[in-house]
Amino acid sequence: MADNLVLDWLDEFEALTESEIHTYSTEQEHNHEVMIALYHVLSEPQKYKSDHLIDGICQQLLNFYRSGEAHLRRFTIQFIPTLVFLHLSDKSYSAIQTLLVSLYNLEVIDSKGQPRTVSFRIPSIAQSSIYHDSSNLEPAFIAENSLRRWEECNTKLVSWGPLPQVDCLNAQNRQRVVTALIFLYNQQISNVIIQGIEQTCRGISRLVSQGFNNTSESNRSSLASDSSIQTSLRPRIPVSSPLLVELLHIIYHAAERCAVGAVQALHDVIHRAKYESYAEVLLAANAIKNLLQNSPSISGVTPRPSHTHSVSKSMITNASFRTKKLPDDIPIQDPNQTVLGEAGLDSITEEQEDTEKSKSKGALKHLPKIPGIGKKHKVKNNPQGDQIDSGDAHNENFMNDTNHSVHVSAV
């Protein structure tokens, strides 16, 4: 049983002398059996029904943190999310509240007792993030030397802290304190065993989903309308936007390590962020979701199929417009010699012009050359000239009558 293993672990530490603590600390870093037993007890304390066991665990973890040994300090930090989830869901454990307040107060001050400030620089686009993969950037798009020059110029620092110390946890400071503790956990998350990561992911799902109707995935983000179902639901746990962002760091790291429950925890956080209308949480969560869908190395996530975009044949581009090349030798036209039917060069027409209009214009070229008739006489005296056919004898008589009338008018 897990509780018996935890009791033996508590008794072992009490029997140690001061000179044996360093050797004991190095051994605890690889004591996975005790770690898994502690996760089970802290995740389901009602199953063991022993408040004395919870008090002993909290006291020993605090002693580990104050011992000064780096291995024991990391051993305590790995249980912070589990302790936070247990406190947020059930505030009756006073020992857990005391442990969280002590860890927070020890972390917000430095060794000299001054407020602690952590500064770090935001990486440039040359380094991969949840929003982009630097290996996919084409060299022609962003040159490597340009990225390096931009990274050297990017010296803006982002600070975390200083944070005030607290005496107890209340509704006013609880979200700020637990967010700072999760931030502390994320700094050491690479040292946490995979079983602890999986247990934390399940705790995240319970934290953000408690108080909602889980009968179906579609209405997870809304309470059931039936009053009988509402009475059976546990109260919803308030979560702030900064806290969810810190929890997303855990989920991203868990998904990279192929931890069970990471993808489900991500979906649960997205549903809760939509319900709370947290824009910054949705931005980070969807970026992680996008990244996981395009990462075939992540198990449990179906890679997004790559779509090839083809250009439609009906799409109009610059290549759709075609020009008609004019002849190389263009004869000089004498305006006095322009006769009916010779209007100079043909205009540039589209390839799909009506064939009937082309034939009607081509018929004018077969008319005989009649001196003395200009364009003005054509429009005024012979509006139907475009219907004249040179092969028709009747139309030839009509042209002779027209020529005679023009000479009479000239006299």
C-alpha positions in Angstrom: 0.0 0.0 0.0 1.1 3.5 -0.7 0.4 4.8 2.8 2.6 2.1 4.4 5.4 3.1 2.1 5.0 6.7 2.9 5.0 6.0 6.7 8.3 4.1 6.3 9.7 7.1 4.4 8.7 9.5 7.2 10.3 7.3 9.9 13.5 6.9 7.9 14.2 10.7 7.7 13.6 11.2 11.5 16.3 8.7 12.3 18.9 10.4 10.2 21.8 12.4 11.7 23.1 15.7 10.3 26.1 14.0 8.6 23.9 11.5 6.8 21.6 14.1 5.2 23.7 14.7 2.2 24.0 11.0 1.3 20.3 10.6 1.9 19.4 13.6 -0.4 21.3 12.0 -3.4 19.4 8.8 -2.8 16.0 10.5 -2.7 16.5 11.9 -6.2 16.2 8.4 -7.6 13.7 7.0 -5.1 10.8 6.8 -7.7 8.9 4.3 -5.6 8.4 6.8 -2.8 7.6 9.6 -5.3 4.8 7.6 -6.9 3.4 6.7 -3.5 3.4 10.3 -2.5 1.5 11.3 -5.7 -1.1 8.7 -5.0 -1.7 9.8 -1.4 -1.8 13.6 -2.2 -4.0 13.1 -5.2 -6.6 11.0 -3.4 -6.3 11.8 0.4 -9.9 10.8 1.0 -9.1 7.3 0.0 -6.6 6.9 2.9 -8.7 8.9 5.4 -5.7 10.0 7.5 -5.2 13.6 8.2 -2.2 12.7 10.3 -0.5 11.3 7.2 -1.0 14.5 5.2 0.4 16.6 8.1 3.5 14.4 8.3 4.1 14.7 4.5 3.8 18.5 4.6 6.1 18.8 7.5 8.8 16.6 5.9 8.6 18.4 2.6 9.1 21.7 4.4 12.1 20.2 6.2 13.5 19.1 2.8 13.2 22.6 1.4 14.8 24.2 4.4 17.7 21.7 4.6 19.8 23.6 2.0 20.3 20.4 -0.1 19.6 21.0 -3.8 18.4 17.4 -4.3 15.9 17.6 -1.4 14.7 21.1 -2.6 13.9 19.7 -6.1 12.2 16.7 -4.4 9.8 19.1 -2.7 9.2 21.3 -5.7 8.0 18.4 -7.9 4.9 18.1 -5.6 3.8 21.7 -5.8 1.1 21.3 -8.5 -0.4 18.4 -6.6 -0.5 20.4 -3.4 -1.9 23.4 -5.1 -4.7 21.3 -6.7 -5.5 19.7 -3.4 -5.7 23.1 -1.6 -7.9 24.7 -4.3 -10.4 21.8 -4.3 -10.4 21.3 -0.5 -9.2 24.1 1.8 -9.7 22.1 5.0 -6.1 20.9 5.0 -4.4 23.5 7.1 -1.0 21.7 6.8 -1.1 22.1 3.0 -1.9 25.8 3.3 1.0 26.3 5.8 3.4 24.5 3.4 2.3 26.6 0.4 2.7 29.9 2.3 6.1 28.9 3.6 7.4 27.9 0.1 6.1 31.1 -1.3 7.6 33.3 1.3 11.0 31.5 1.0 11.0 31.9 -2.8 10.0 35.6 -3.1 13.1 36.8 -1.0 16.8 36.2 -1.7 19.4 34.9 0.7 19.8 38.5 2.1 16.1 38.8 2.9 15.5 41.3 0.0 12.6 41.0 -2.4 13.7 38.7 -5.2 13.5 39.6 -8.9 14.0 37.1 -11.7 15.0 38.7 -15.1 15.1 36.9 -18.4 15.3 37.9 -22.0 12.6 37.0 -24.5 14.1 34.9 -27.4 14.0 36.3 -30.9 12.5 34.6 -33.9 15.8 32.7 -34.5 14.8 30.4 -31.6 11.9 28.1 -31.8 8.8 28.6 -29.6 5.2 27.4 -29.4 4.3 29.9 -32.1 6.9 29.0 -34.7 9.6 26.5 -35.7 12.8 28.2 -36.7 14.0 25.2 -38.7 11.1 25.8 -41.2 12.2 29.3 -42.0 13.6 29.6 -45.5 17.1 31.1 -45.8 15.8 33.3 -48.7 13.1 34.7 -46.4 15.2 35.5 -43.3 18.9 35.3 -43.5 20.8 33.7 -40.7 23.0 36.8 -40.2 19.9 39.0 -40.0 18.5 36.8 -37.2 21.7 36.8 -35.3 21.9 40.6 -35.6 18.4 41.0 -34.4 19.1 38.6 -31.5 22.1 40.7 -30.5 20.1 43.9 -30.5 17.2 42.4 -28.5 18.4 43.1 -25.0 15.1 43.9 -23.4 14.7 42.1 -20.2 11.4 40.8 -18.7 11.2 40.7 -14.9 9.3 38.4 -12.6 8.7 40.0 -9.2 9.2 41.4 -6.7 6.3 39.9 -4.9 5.1 40.7 -1.4 5.1 38.1 1.4 1.8 36.8 2.8 0.7 35.6 6.2 -2.1 33.3 5.0 -4.0 32.4 1.9 -7.3 34.2 1.2 -9.5 35.1 -1.7 -7.5 38.2 -2.4 -4.0 36.7 -2.7 -4.6 33.0 -3.4 -4.4 33.2 -7.2 -1.2 35.2 -7.1 0.5 32.9 -4.6 -0.4 29.6 -6.4 0.6 31.2 -9.8 4.0 32.1 -8.4 4.4 28.5 -7.0 3.6 27.0 -10.4 6.1 29.3 -12.0 8.7 28.0 -9.5 7.7 24.4 -10.5 8.1 25.2 -14.2 11.7 26.2 -13.6 12.5 22.6 -12.4 10.0 20.7 -14.6 12.8 18.9 -16.5 13.8 17.1 -13.3 10.3 15.7 -12.6 9.7 12.0 -13.4 7.2 11.1 -16.1 4.8 9.6 -13.6 4.6 13.0 -11.8 4.0 14.8 -15.1 1.1 12.4 -15.9 -0.3 12.9 -12.4 -0.1 16.7 -12.8 -1.9 16.5 -16.2 -4.8 14.6 -14.6 -4.9 17.2 -11.8 -5.1 20.0 -14.4 -8.1 18.3 -16.0 -9.9 17.9 -12.7 -9.1 21.5 -11.7 -10.5 23.2 -14.8 -13.4 20.8 -15.3 -14.8 20.6 -11.8 -18.2 22.2 -11.5 -19.1 21.6 -15.1 -21.4 19.0 -16.7 -19.1 16.3 -18.2 -21.8 14.2 -19.8 -20.7 15.2 -23.3 -17.7 17.0 -24.8 -19.8 19.6 -26.5 -21.5 21.0 -23.4 -18.5 20.6 -21.1 -18.2 24.4 -20.9 -21.7 25.0 -19.7 -23.7 23.8 -16.7 -26.5 21.4 -17.1 -30.0 22.9 -17.0 -31.4 20.1 -14.9 -31.4 21.2 -11.2 -31.0 17.6 -10.0 -27.7 17.4 -12.0 -26.5 20.8 -10.7 -26.9 19.7 -7.1 -24.6 16.7 -7.6 -21.9 18.8 -9.1 -19.0 19.9 -7.0 -18.3 23.7 -6.8 -16.4 25.2 -9.6 -12.8 26.2 -8.8 -11.8 29.8 -9.7 -8.8 30.0 -11.9 -7.1 33.2 -13.1 -5.6 33.8 -16.6 -2.0 33.9 -15.4 -2.5 30.6 -13.6 -3.8 28.9 -16.7 -0.9 30.2 -18.7 1.5 28.6 -16.2 -0.4 25.4 -16.4 0.0 25.4 -20.2 3.7 25.3 -19.7 3.3 22.0 -17.9 1.0 20.7 -20.6 3.5 21.6 -23.4 6.4 20.0 -21.6 4.2 16.9 -20.9 3.2 16.6 -24.5 6.8 16.7 -25.6 7.6 13.8 -23.2 4.5 11.9 -24.5 2.9 12.0 -21.1 -0.6 10.3 -20.9 -3.3 12.9 -20.4 -1.5 15.9 -21.8 -3.7 16.3 -24.8 -6.9 15.9 -22.8 -5.6 18.5 -20.3 -5.0 20.9 -23.2 -8.5 20.4 -24.5 -9.9 21.0 -21.0 -7.9 24.2 -20.6 -9.2 25.5 -24.0 -12.8 24.8 -23.0 -12.3 26.6 -19.6 -10.5 29.5 -21.3 -13.4 29.9 -23.8 -15.9 29.9 -20.9 -13.9 32.5 -19.0 -13.1 34.5 -22.2 -9.3 34.5 -21.5 -7.8 35.7 -24.8 -4.1 35.2 -23.8 -4.8 31.7 -22.6 -6.6 30.8 -25.9 -3.7 32.3 -27.9 -1.1 30.1 -26.1 -3.3 27.0 -26.0 -4.2 27.1 -29.7 -0.5 27.7 -30.5 0.4 24.5 -28.6 -2.5 22.6 -30.2 -1.3 23.7 -33.7 2.3 22.7 -32.9 1.3 19.3 -31.6 -0.9 18.6 -34.7 2.1 19.2 -36.9 4.6 17.2 -34.9 4.5 13.5 -35.9 6.9 12.7 -33.0 4.2 13.4 -30.4 2.2 10.2 -29.7 -1.6 10.4 -29.3 -1.9 13.4 -31.7 -2.9 13.0 -35.3 -0.7 15.1 -37.6 -2.6 17.6 -39.7 -2.7 16.5 -43.4 -0.7 18.7 -45.7 -2.9 20.4 -48.3 -1.6 21.4 -51.7 -3.1 24.6 -53.1 -3.7 24.4 -56.9 -4.5 27.4 -59.1 -8.0 27.2 -60.5 -8.3 27.4 -64.3 -10.9 30.1 -64.0 -8.6 32.4 -62.0 -7.8 35.6 -63.8 -4.1 36.5 -63.8 -1.7 38.7 -65.9 -1.2 35.7 -68.2 -4.9 35.8 -69.1 -4.5 39.0 -71.1 -3.1 38.5 -74.5 -2.1 41.2 -77.0 -2.1 41.0 -80.7 1.2 41.8 -82.4 1.0 44.4 -85.2 2.7 43.9 -88.6 6.3 45.0 -88.9 5.8 47.1 -92.0 2.9 49.6 -91.8 2.2 51.5 -95.1 1.7 55.2 -94.8 -1.9 56.1 -95.5 -2.8 59.2 -97.5 -5.9 60.8 -96.0 -6.9 62.2 -99.4 -6.8 58.6 -100.9 -9.0 57.1 -98.1 -12.0 55.6 -99.8 -15.1 53.9 -98.6 -14.2 50.6 -96.9 -10.5 51.5 -96.3 -10.4 52.8 -92.7 -6.7 52.2 -92.1 -5.5 49.6 -89.7 -7.7 47.1 -88.1 -8.2 47.5 -84.3 -6.9 44.9 -81.9 -9.7 42.6 -81.0 -10.1 39.8 -78.6 -9.7 36.2 -79.8 -13.2 35.3 -78.9 -14.9 38.2 -80.8 -18.1 37.5 -82.6 -17.4 35.9 -86.0 -20.4 37.7 -87.6 -18.9 41.1 -86.8 -15.5 40.0 -88.3 -17.2 38.9 -91.5 -19.1 42.2 -91.9 -16.0 44.2 -91.4 -14.1 42.0 -93.9 -16.7 42.5 -96.5 -16.0 46.2 -96.8 -12.5 45.5 -98.0 -13.9 44.0 -101.3 -15.6 47.3 -102.4 -14.2 49.0 -105.5 -12.2 52.2 -105.0 -14.4 55.2 -106.0 -12.5 58.5 -106.2 -13.9 61.6 -104.6 -15.9 59.9 -101.8 -14.6 60.5 -98.3 -15.7 59.3 -95.0 -18.0 62.2 -94.4 -20.0 61.4 -97.5 -20.2 57.8 -96.4 -21.9 58.6 -93.1 -24.2 61.3 -94.5 -25.3 60.1 -97.8 -24.8 56.3 -97.6 -25.6 55.1 -94.0 -26.2 51.6 -95.4 -22.8 51.3 -97.1 -21.7 48.6 -94.8 -24.4 46.3 -96.3 -23.1 46.7 -99.9 -21.9 43.6 -101.5 -19.4 44.0 -104.4 -20.6 40.8 -106.0 -24.2 42.0 -106.4 -25.1 43.8 -109.6 -27.9 45.6 -108.1 -25.7 47.2 -105.5 -23.2 48.3 -108.3 -26.0 50.4 -109.9 -26.7 51.9 -106.5 -23.1 53.0 -106.2 -23.1 54.6 -109.7 -26.3 56.6 -108.8 -24.6 57.7 -105.6 -21.5 58.9 -107.5 -23.6 60.9 -109.9 -25.4 62.6 -107.1 -22.2 63.5 -105.4 -20.9 65.2 -108.7 -24.1 67.2 -109.0 -23.8 68.4 -105.5 -20.2 69.5 -106.1 -21.3 71.6 -109.1 
